[in-house]
Amino acid sequence: MKNGDYILVVAPEWYRGKRYRGRYCYEHHLVWEKEHGQPVPDGFIVHHKDHNKFNNSPENLELMSVEAHGKLHKKPKAMVLLRCPNCGKNFTKEKRNLPFRNMCFCSRHCVGKYFAQKDLTDEKKETDKNNNIISYFLE
């Protein structure tokens, strides 16, 4: 039987870990308990080293904290290198957090200063549009 990507098996009498529907357990949890003589502790995860969820051999399994496991599988964020239209300083921001318009500032202070200037020329506005986004990169 499967639950998502993991294999569920009928839990033997001696199994002390979490049971699903009162009868089943994850196969990799069963292998871990059989090898180490204790169930998976709260706050920990049995990680598949080769990322193959069907390879439940003891050599492929390792116990990790939830935090460490999250960091291991964390995907890089798409970042954008920007230039502040007010002060000209280069800064980075997550691509998903970019505003709808093509204008992004390094700080709230620069936003206020920029819009406080009443004598913005069309040339200045055009320069801002062209120079705001410099490049994309992954962090």
C-alpha positions as CSV (number, residue, x, y, z in Angstrom):
1,M,0.0,0.0,0.0
2,K,1.2,3.6,-0.7
3,N,0.6,6.8,1.1
4,G,1.7,9.6,-1.3
5,D,5.3,8.7,-2.3
6,Y,5.9,6.3,0.7
7,I,5.3,2.6,1.2
8,L,2.9,1.6,4.0
9,V,3.2,-1.9,5.4
10,V,1.3,-3.8,8.1
11,A,3.0,-3.0,11.4
12,P,4.3,-6.0,13.4
13,E,3.3,-6.4,17.1
14,W,6.7,-5.1,18.4
15,Y,6.5,-1.9,16.4
16,R,6.3,1.1,18.8
17,G,6.1,4.0,16.3
18,K,3.2,5.9,14.8
19,R,0.5,3.7,13.2
20,Y,-1.9,4.8,10.5
21,R,-5.5,3.4,10.6
22,G,-4.4,1.5,13.6
23,R,-2.6,-1.1,11.6
24,Y,-0.1,0.4,9.1
25,C,3.3,2.1,9.4
26,Y,5.8,3.6,7.0
27,E,8.3,1.0,5.8
28,H,11.3,3.2,6.3
29,H,10.2,3.9,9.9
30,L,9.9,0.2,10.5
31,V,13.4,-0.4,9.0
32,W,14.8,2.4,11.2
33,E,13.2,1.0,14.4
34,K,14.4,-2.6,13.6
35,E,18.0,-1.4,13.0
36,H,18.2,1.0,16.0
37,G,15.9,-0.6,18.5
38,Q,13.9,2.6,19.0
39,P,11.1,4.4,17.2
40,V,11.7,7.7,15.4
41,P,11.7,10.4,18.1
42,D,9.4,13.4,17.9
43,G,10.9,16.3,15.9
44,F,13.0,14.0,13.7
45,I,12.6,12.6,10.2
46,V,14.0,9.5,8.5
47,H,15.7,10.9,5.4
48,H,16.5,8.8,2.3
49,K,20.1,9.7,1.4
50,D,19.7,8.9,-2.3
51,H,16.3,10.7,-2.5
52,N,14.7,7.5,-3.7
53,K,11.7,7.0,-1.4
54,F,11.4,3.3,-2.3
55,N,15.0,2.5,-1.3
56,N,14.4,1.6,2.3
57,S,17.7,-0.2,3.0
58,P,19.3,0.7,6.3
59,E,22.4,2.2,4.7
60,N,20.2,4.6,2.8
61,L,18.3,5.9,5.8
62,E,19.5,8.6,8.3
63,L,17.8,10.4,11.2
64,M,17.6,14.2,10.8
65,S,15.9,16.9,12.8
66,V,13.0,18.6,11.0
67,E,15.0,21.8,10.8
68,A,18.1,20.2,9.2
69,H,15.9,18.3,6.8
70,G,14.2,21.5,5.7
71,K,17.5,23.2,5.1
72,L,18.7,20.2,3.1
73,H,15.8,20.4,0.7
74,K,15.5,24.2,0.6
75,K,15.3,25.5,-3.0
76,P,17.4,28.5,-3.9
77,K,15.4,31.8,-4.2
78,A,15.4,33.6,-7.5
79,M,16.9,37.0,-6.7
80,V,17.1,40.2,-8.8
81,L,19.9,42.7,-8.6
82,L,18.3,46.2,-8.7
83,R,19.5,49.8,-8.7
84,C,17.8,52.4,-6.5
85,P,16.3,55.1,-8.7
86,N,16.9,57.7,-5.9
87,C,20.5,57.1,-4.6
88,G,21.8,54.7,-7.3
89,K,22.8,52.0,-4.8
90,N,22.7,48.4,-6.0
91,F,20.6,46.0,-3.8
92,T,19.0,42.6,-4.1
93,K,15.4,41.5,-3.7
94,E,13.5,38.3,-4.2
95,K,12.0,38.1,-7.7
96,R,8.6,37.1,-6.3
97,N,8.5,40.3,-4.2
98,L,9.0,42.8,-7.0
99,P,6.3,45.5,-7.4
100,F,4.0,45.6,-10.4
101,R,5.7,48.7,-11.8
102,N,9.3,48.6,-12.7
103,M,10.4,50.9,-9.8
104,C,12.0,49.5,-6.7
105,F,13.9,51.3,-3.9
106,C,16.6,50.3,-1.5
107,S,14.8,51.8,1.5
108,R,11.7,53.6,2.6
109,H,13.8,56.7,3.0
110,C,14.7,56.7,-0.7
111,V,11.1,56.2,-1.6
112,G,10.1,59.4,0.3
113,K,13.0,61.4,-1.1
114,Y,12.3,60.3,-4.7
115,F,8.7,61.3,-4.6
116,A,9.3,64.5,-2.7
117,Q,11.3,65.8,-5.6
118,K,8.9,67.8,-7.7
119,D,11.1,68.6,-10.6
120,L,11.5,65.1,-12.1
121,T,12.2,65.3,-15.8
122,D,11.1,62.9,-18.4
123,E,14.8,62.0,-19.0
124,K,15.2,61.0,-15.4
125,K,12.1,58.8,-15.5
126,E,13.3,57.1,-18.7
127,T,16.7,56.5,-17.2
128,D,15.1,54.9,-14.1
129,K,13.0,52.5,-16.3
130,N,16.0,51.4,-18.2
131,N,18.5,51.1,-15.4
132,N,16.3,49.6,-12.6
133,I,16.7,45.9,-13.3
134,I,20.3,44.9,-13.9
135,S,20.4,41.1,-13.8
136,Y,18.8,37.9,-12.4
137,F,20.7,35.4,-10.3
138,L,20.0,32.6,-7.8
139,E,21.1,32.9,-4.2
